[in-house]
Amino acid sequence: MATFEDFQKIDIRVGKIIEVKDFEEARSPSYKVKIDFGELGIKVSSAQITKLYSKKDLLNRQIVAVVNFPPTSKL
């Protein structure tokens, strides 16, 4: 079980999606998104939300993300 001390280590930030593309290499239908986190810079991530949102719906939307997880794959 996670402790309160574990939770305090998580860095959660608000960012703005600045680019959305189809993630053709993904095993499941996904988007590749670029997110501007201001002073932290631009981060790239993926999201399996193609059935819920169009690319147009996501562009310029603010999101909340954990920014200090280690990378899991190359995007």
N, C-alpha and C positions, 0 to 999 in steps of 0.2 A: 504494500500500500504506500502511496506517495505521502510524504510528510509536508508540513508547512514550509520547512527549510528547502525541500525540493522545489516547491512552488515559487519560492523567492528567487531561485536561480533562473527562472524563465524570463526572457526579455520579450515582452509583447508590445508591438508598435502598430500604429496606424499608417497605412500607405495608400497611394493612389495608383490604380492600374493604368499604365500608359501605353501598353501594347498587348494585343491578344492575337495569337495565331493558332491554327490547328497544329496539334502535336502528332504528326504523321507516324513517328517512330514508336509511339506508345502502344502498349498491348491492348489497352482499353481506350475508347474514344476520350480524348482529353484536349485541353487547351494548354499552350505554353504562354505564360503571362510574364510581362515585365512590370515590376512594381517599384514606384519611386518612394523611398522611405526618407526623403529629405537628407539630413546630415549623414545618414548611414549609406546613402547612395541608392543605386538601382539594383534590385535583386531579381533573379529569374526563378520562376517556380512553375509547377504544372498543377492542373486541376481537372478532375474527372467530373465536370459539371455541364457537359455539352447538352444533356437532356433538359437541364433546368434553365440555362441562360444562353442567349446568343452572344456572339462576340461583340456586337453593337451594345447589348445591355451591360456588358462588363466594362467597357472602355470608360475611363474617367471615374469609375466607381471607387469609393474609399473602402478599404478592407482592414481587418485586424489580423495580424499574423505573428507567430513566434519567429524571431529572427536569429536566435542563437542555437538552433539545432544544426548538427553537422550535415553536410551534403550527403544525399543518399545515392545519387546517380549524376551523370553528366547530362545537362540540358543543352 
